[in-house]
Amino acid sequence: MEQRIQRAERVRGNITVPGDKSISHRAGMLAAIAAGTTRISNFSASKDCGSTLECLTTLGVGIASSGSEVIITGRPDGFQSPAAELDCGNSGTTIRLMAGLLAGLGVEATLTGDESLRSRPMGRIIGPLEKMGALIESSEGKAPVHLVGGRKLVGIEYELPVASAQVKSCVLLAGLNAAGSTSVIERTPTRDHTERMLRGFGVEVDVSAFGSGRKISVHGGSRLKATDLTVPGDVSSAAFFLVAAAILPDSDVTIRDVGLNPTRSAILDVLRAYGVGIEIANERISGGEPIGDVRVRSLVLPKRPTGYSIRGEMVANLIDEVPALAILGACSEGGLEICDAGELRVKESDRIASIVTNLRAMGAEIEEFENGFRVEMSELKGGRFDSFGDHRIAMAFAVAGIAAKGETVIENAECAGVSFPAFYEVLGSLAV
Ligand code: S3P
């Protein structure tokens, strides 16, 4: 599908975004192993979270849904071995977390996905799961990943070699059913939804400081109890509208009920640093996560503070927002520099290459590094741009399109549904 985007003067309005993808995946998986019935409100409408639910259904979990509410009847005694492969679609979170959960339960299963997912590294989860005693077959550390099953895992202490919440969560989920305790050490804090949600389901999770990072431990044999929860709006989806409002002066957008978990919300700090007006109202806790309404207003073009670059520990907290931030950079005085973000090369596309290719084609001055890029303030022009099959690239360049001269056409635009099926309609509803 092609999506045509016209230049807009400003964006204005009051919207919500789909439930958080990371939190929805975890809610589905934890509900599936909990005793009792869990009602999840505002479950993400994304294709990715649909993949998680489909895998759980194939594993024999009872799931009913109506609108954005999902009701899951857990199987605390484990899953049946699936008759078919588990198709994780485009979703790295589904495959990596599900692998941990199933390995811990000793379930025999094959996990696979689309072409993009089959090209992404799975060695990062196979390594620690094998250390715990799992037997896993794969072709050079890529999906399909076959869990041989029938093995009782043993708890380990594992230091993450890359800052990855998916790997951390995979190991912790495996640890729930391993002998003894399982600890993950992360030098750089990553999103902590798994830790928060495990507690919500009644599991003891120990978290202690470890250098500048932390050590998270769970105990084998932990039993989960069903609990109802409401998923906050996805701050990573909100990011596109925050940036759209920031780069079109005289914009005023409020996004209600957005997740404000401190391991996810650094984009608000970046926007503030660029002089964009951000106000938070109605702050509260929902399902163990902080949420609130975010209003973004911009009177002048954003400006990069002197000596500012996004690097080091900051990156993990912004990793999914980089495509949106690249557009902020191209439309801000002083531009934007991102370093230490090599992980972007193994996302749904090589996001550094996708961003550089498209921004350059829009006329931006951009320099590519192995682990990042630097973009200068540029006058963007429309044209035809590929999404590279990557939802966040499609959405970021739709936002670039509303600030660009002339019409912008996003090719293979349907992949936005991987996280945000109604994205283009919502963007169109804000444009004035
Ligand atoms: C996610 C973790 C991040 C992020 C992804 C979702 C999660 O991936 O990019 O979109 O839900 O745990 P990594 O753990 O690979 O950094």
Boltz pocket constraint, residues with backbone or C-beta under 6 A from the ligand:
constraints:
  - pocket:
      binder: B
      contacts: [[A, 21], [A, 22], [A, 23], [A, 92], [A, 93], [A, 163], [A, 164], [A, 165], [A, 166], [A, 167], [A, 169], [A, 191], [A, 319], [A, 320], [A, 343]]
      max_distance: 6.0
